[in-house]
Amino acid sequence: MDSIRTHSNNPDDQAIEAWWASYLQDLQQQGVRNKSIKWYRIYVDQLLARFPGVRSKDLQSSHIVAHINGYTRLAWEPWRVLQAIDALRRFGLATRCPWHSDIDWNQCIRQADSRSMNDGEIQQVLDHGRLPDDPELQRFAVEMRSQRYSLRTEKSYLHWLKRCLNYHHLRSASSLSTSHAAPFLEHLAAE
């Protein structure tokens, strides 16, 4: 668990890989999305590579915090920094590293999250493109933009939402429910 190697006949390396396979499966069971799981290992690999020859249990909390602060200096998207912090937190917990309990994880998250949507970024979200006139669709569009969906994806979702509203002769997106989906999809399939 302290150094990561692949494709080796060394029993220690095989044990490490077996541990990683089990750990990554545990992450999946804890609700970490499949497409994110590989990144959880990459973040831990980056940490371990930064301190070669030092076992993960021998790292100090100051090492981990400095490493996390390095992520913020890379100008990564805030969601990515939060994901990296979560990866290191879960790894420290799973390996019972002493530094895990010494770190104020909430403080690390607050510092990373404080970067997520400052006033300038909120304005960029709003300036990303013209918002729909309907206030409910505006909220939908702003939510998509704050989650960093592309403008094309947003436009596509709004297009289909409007088509569904028109099909059901509804004036408001708040009037839609899950029961409206099946008839609309059947209509599209019949077209």
N, C-alpha and C positions, 0 to 999 in steps of 0.2 A: 504494500500500500504506500510505501515511501518513495519508490521510483517506478515509473511506468515503462515497461518494455513490451514489445509484441513479437510474436512468432519465434519463440525460444523453446529449446528443449530443457532448459534449466528448471528443475522442480520449483524453485523459489519464484521464478518468473511465472510459471504456470499457476501457482497458488495466488499470486498477485492478480493475474488476469481473471481467475475464477472469483476472487473477491470482488473485483470490479463488475463482473457480469452480475453477480448477486446484488451488489449495491445498486447498480443501474436499474435492475428489476424492482428493487425496493422503492426507488424514486418513482418509477412508473406507478406502482401501487399507491404511493402517497399522493398521486394526482399530478405529477410533473408531466407535461405534454410530451408525447413521443418525439416531436421535432426538436424539443429543447434538451432532451436527455444527453445527447452527444456533447452539447455545449457545457453541461455541468461537469463532465469529465475534462473537457478542454480547459475550463477555468481552474480546476484543481491542478491539472498538469502545468499550467502557466505558473501557479503559485510554487509548486515544487521545483520547477526549472529555475525559478528566481533564486532559490536557496539550494544549490547543488551540494550533495553530500550531507545535508541536514535532514534528519528524519522528521516527518510531519509532527510527531508528538513532541519533538524538541524545539519546534518553532515557538517564538514568543508572541504574545498578543500584539505587541508593537510591530512585529514583522507583518502580521496579517492586516492590521489597520493601514500600515504604509502601502501594502500591496493594493488594498481597496482604494486608497486615495490616488494611487497611480491610475486606476481605471477612470476616475473623474477627470484626470489631466489628459487622458486620451481623447477627450471630446466625444465619447461614446454617447449614444442615445440613452436617456435616463432608464428606459426599460431594460436595456442591456446591462447597465451597471447594477440595477436591482437584481437581475437574474444572476449575475456573477456573485453578488453578496449572498444570495440565497444558496448558491452552489457551495460556497465556502462554509457557510453556516451549517448546512446539512452534512457536509463532509466532516467537519469538526465534531459534530454531534455523533455521527455514525462511528467514527474512529476513536471516540472518547479522548480527544486531544485536550490537554489541560487548558490551552489557550481559548477553547470554545467558551468556557464559562467566564473568562476574564474580559471578553469583548462585549461592549454594549451594542448589540446588533440593531436595536431600535434606533440608536443614535446614528449608526452607519446608514441605515435606511432613510432616516429623516434627512441627513445631509445629501444623500443621492437624490431623494425625492424632491428636495427643495429646488433642484435644478429642473424638475420635470416640466413645469408649466409656469414660467415667469411671465410678466406682463408682455414682454416683447414676443415671446413664443405664442402666447394667446393671440396677439395681433397677427402673427404670421399665419396661424391657423385660420383666422377670419379672412385674411388677405389671400389665402390659397386659391380662392375662386369665389364667384358670386354664390351667395347662399339663397336657397329657395325662399319664396315670399311667405309661404305658410310657416307659422312659428313652430309647429310640431315637426315639420320636415327640417327646419333650421336646427332644432335641437338634435335631430338624428344626424344631420350633416356635421355639426360641430363635434358630436361624440365620435363619429368616424374619423374626423381629422385629428382629434386629440389622441386617438389610438394609432395614428400614423398610417391610416389606410391611404392608398394612392387616390388621386383625384378621379382617375378613370373608374376605379372600383366604387367610389362614392357615387359617381354619376350613374353607373350601372344599377346600383342598389336603389337609388332614388327613382330611376326610370321604372324598374319593376314594381316598386312600391306604389308609384302613381298609377301604373297600369292596373294593379290589383284594386286600388281605390276606385278607379273608373269602372272596372268590370262590375263591382258590387254597388255602384252608384252611391259611394260614400263620400262625404265631404271632408272628413277628418281622419288622420292616421290613428288617432286614439280610438276610433270606432272599430278598427280591425281587431280580429281575434284569430286564434289558431284555426277556428272552424272555417274561416274564409280561405285558407290556403288550398285545401283539396279541390273545391269547385273551380278555383282560379287555375290551378295546375291542369285539371281535366279539360278546361276550356282551351288552354294553350296546346295541350296534346292533340286536341281535335282540330286545331287550326291547320 
